[in-house]
Amino acid sequence: MKTMTKSDITPIFTADMIDKRLNELAEILNEEYKDKELYIICVLKGSVMFTVDLVKKLTMPLKIEFIRLSSYGSGTVSSGKVNAVDISLPDLNEKHVIVLEDIIDTGHTAQFLSSFINHNFKVASYKFISLLDKKCRREVDIDPDIYGFEIDDKFLVGYGLDLDGNYRNLPFVGYIK
C-alpha cells in the first residue's frame, strides 16, 4: 500500500471555515447557557480538537469530561457496533450536559451515548453536538441537536478525524482522494 501524504487529501472544510462555525456555535451556547454551569463530555479521540477549540470560546463555567468510544476500528466505515472503551463519568444528575462528537455517521454511537446518559442520570438538560453530520449514512433515528457541517458519504480525516490513527493533526477536514 502506498504511503499517503497531505497532498492525497482534498480539504472540504478549511481551518478558517471551522473557526467561523465554532464562533457561531459558541454564540448559541453562550446565550443559552449564560448563567449555568456546563458539563462538556468529549468523545475521544476524534472530538478532542473540536472540544478544545469550542470550549475556549465559551464564557460560562464548565467542566470537561472525557470518554472513549469506538465504532470504526481501523476501517473506513463504521462497524455499527459501539465499543465502550472508557465511559467513566461523574454524577451528572441535575447537571447541564453537552456531548461533543466529531461526526455522526450511522448514528449508533450517538444513540448509545444518549441512551447511556439518559438512562443513568436525570440531567437538567442534554444536548448532543457534532462537528460533522453525515445524514446520508444514518441507520438509526437520531440527529444532533446542533452540528457544524453536513457532509456527504466520504471518508474524512483531519481536525481529530483519523485513518488508523493518522491525520488527526491536520488543521482542516478533508477526504482521501
C-alpha positions as CSV (number, residue, x, y, z in Angstrom):
1,M,0.0,0.0,0.0
2,K,1.3,3.4,-1.0
3,T,2.2,5.8,1.9
4,M,-0.2,8.7,1.8
5,T,0.8,12.3,2.2
6,K,-1.1,15.5,2.9
7,S,-1.4,16.1,-0.9
8,D,-3.5,12.9,-1.1
9,I,-6.2,14.6,1.0
10,T,-8.6,17.1,-0.5
11,P,-9.8,19.8,2.0
12,I,-13.5,20.2,2.4
13,F,-13.6,22.5,5.5
14,T,-10.6,24.8,6.0
15,A,-9.3,25.9,9.4
16,D,-10.9,29.3,8.8
17,M,-14.3,27.7,7.9
18,I,-14.1,25.6,11.1
19,D,-13.2,28.5,13.3
20,K,-16.0,30.6,11.9
21,R,-18.5,27.8,12.5
22,L,-17.2,27.3,16.1
23,N,-17.7,31.0,16.7
24,E,-21.3,30.6,15.6
25,L,-21.8,27.5,17.8
26,A,-20.2,29.3,20.8
27,E,-22.5,32.3,20.3
28,I,-25.6,29.9,20.5
29,L,-24.3,28.1,23.6
30,N,-23.1,31.3,25.4
31,E,-26.6,32.7,25.0
32,E,-28.5,29.5,26.0
33,Y,-26.3,28.6,29.0
34,K,-25.0,32.0,30.1
35,D,-26.0,31.6,33.7
36,K,-25.5,27.8,34.0
37,E,-22.6,25.5,34.7
38,L,-22.0,23.0,31.9
39,Y,-20.6,19.6,31.8
40,I,-18.9,19.0,28.4
41,I,-18.3,15.4,27.5
42,C,-15.7,14.9,24.8
43,V,-15.8,11.6,23.0
44,L,-12.2,10.6,22.5
45,K,-10.2,10.5,20.4
46,G,-11.8,12.2,17.4
47,S,-13.5,15.0,19.2
48,V,-10.6,16.4,21.1
49,M,-9.7,19.2,18.6
50,F,-13.4,20.2,18.3
51,T,-13.8,20.2,22.0
52,V,-10.7,22.2,22.9
53,D,-11.3,24.8,20.2
54,L,-15.0,25.2,21.1
55,V,-14.7,25.4,24.9
56,K,-12.1,28.2,24.6
57,K,-14.9,30.3,23.0
58,L,-17.4,29.5,25.8
59,T,-17.9,32.0,28.6
60,M,-19.9,30.1,31.3
61,P,-18.3,28.0,34.0
62,L,-17.8,24.4,32.7
63,K,-16.2,21.1,33.5
64,I,-14.8,18.8,30.8
65,E,-15.1,15.0,31.0
66,F,-13.6,12.6,28.5
67,I,-15.0,9.2,27.5
68,R,-13.7,6.8,24.9
69,L,-16.0,5.0,22.4
70,S,-15.1,3.3,19.1
71,S,-17.1,2.1,16.1
72,Y,-14.6,2.4,13.3
73,G,-11.6,0.3,14.5
74,S,-9.0,0.5,11.7
75,G,-11.6,0.6,8.9
76,T,-13.1,3.4,6.9
77,V,-16.7,2.5,7.5
78,S,-18.5,2.5,10.8
79,S,-18.9,-1.1,12.1
80,G,-22.3,-0.2,13.6
81,K,-21.1,-1.8,16.8
82,V,-20.1,0.6,19.6
83,N,-17.2,-0.4,21.8
84,A,-17.3,1.5,25.2
85,V,-13.6,1.6,25.9
86,D,-14.0,4.0,28.9
87,I,-17.3,5.6,29.8
88,S,-16.5,6.7,33.4
89,L,-18.5,9.8,34.2
90,P,-19.1,11.7,37.4
91,D,-22.6,12.2,38.9
92,L,-24.4,14.2,36.2
93,N,-27.8,14.3,38.0
94,E,-29.3,17.8,37.7
95,K,-26.4,19.0,35.5
96,H,-26.5,20.7,32.1
97,V,-24.7,18.2,29.8
98,I,-23.4,18.7,26.3
99,V,-21.8,15.8,24.4
100,L,-19.3,16.9,21.7
101,E,-18.7,14.4,19.0
102,D,-16.6,14.7,15.8
103,I,-19.0,13.0,13.4
104,I,-22.4,11.3,13.4
105,D,-22.4,8.7,10.7
106,T,-24.7,5.7,11.2
107,G,-25.9,7.2,14.5
108,H,-25.2,4.1,16.6
109,T,-22.6,5.9,18.8
110,A,-24.8,8.9,19.3
111,Q,-27.8,6.7,20.2
112,F,-25.7,4.5,22.5
113,L,-24.3,7.5,24.4
114,S,-27.6,9.4,24.6
115,S,-29.3,6.3,25.9
116,F,-26.5,5.7,28.4
117,I,-26.6,9.2,29.8
118,N,-30.4,9.5,29.9
119,H,-30.7,6.0,31.5
120,N,-28.1,6.5,34.2
121,F,-28.7,10.2,35.1
122,K,-31.5,12.6,35.5
123,V,-29.8,15.6,33.8
124,A,-31.2,19.1,33.9
125,S,-30.6,19.4,30.2
126,Y,-28.9,17.4,27.5
127,K,-27.5,18.3,24.0
128,F,-25.6,16.3,21.5
129,I,-23.4,18.5,19.3
130,S,-21.5,17.1,16.4
131,L,-18.9,18.9,14.2
132,L,-20.0,16.8,11.2
133,D,-23.3,15.3,10.3
134,K,-23.3,12.5,7.7
135,K,-27.1,12.1,7.4
136,C,-26.8,10.1,4.2
137,R,-25.4,7.2,6.2
138,R,-27.8,7.2,9.2
139,E,-29.1,3.8,10.3
140,V,-30.9,4.8,13.4
141,D,-33.3,7.6,14.2
142,I,-31.1,10.2,15.9
143,D,-29.9,13.6,14.9
144,P,-27.6,16.0,16.7
145,D,-29.2,18.9,18.4
146,I,-26.7,21.2,16.7
147,Y,-24.0,20.4,14.1
148,G,-21.2,22.2,12.4
149,F,-21.4,21.0,8.9
150,E,-23.4,18.4,6.9
151,I,-21.4,16.2,4.7
152,D,-21.9,13.6,2.1
153,D,-20.6,10.0,2.1
154,K,-16.9,10.5,2.0
155,F,-14.3,9.1,4.5
156,L,-12.9,12.2,6.2
157,V,-9.7,12.9,8.0
158,G,-8.2,15.8,9.8
159,Y,-9.1,18.0,12.7
160,G,-9.3,15.0,15.0
161,L,-10.7,12.5,12.5
162,D,-8.3,9.8,11.5
163,L,-7.4,6.8,9.3
164,D,-6.0,4.1,11.6
165,G,-4.7,6.8,14.0
166,N,-3.1,9.1,11.3
167,Y,-4.0,12.6,10.1
168,R,-5.8,13.8,13.3
169,N,-3.4,16.7,13.5
170,L,-4.4,18.3,10.2
171,P,-5.9,21.8,10.8
172,F,-8.7,21.1,8.2
173,V,-11.2,18.4,7.4
174,G,-10.7,16.6,4.1
175,Y,-11.3,13.4,2.2
176,I,-8.8,11.0,0.8
177,K,-8.5,11.1,-3.0
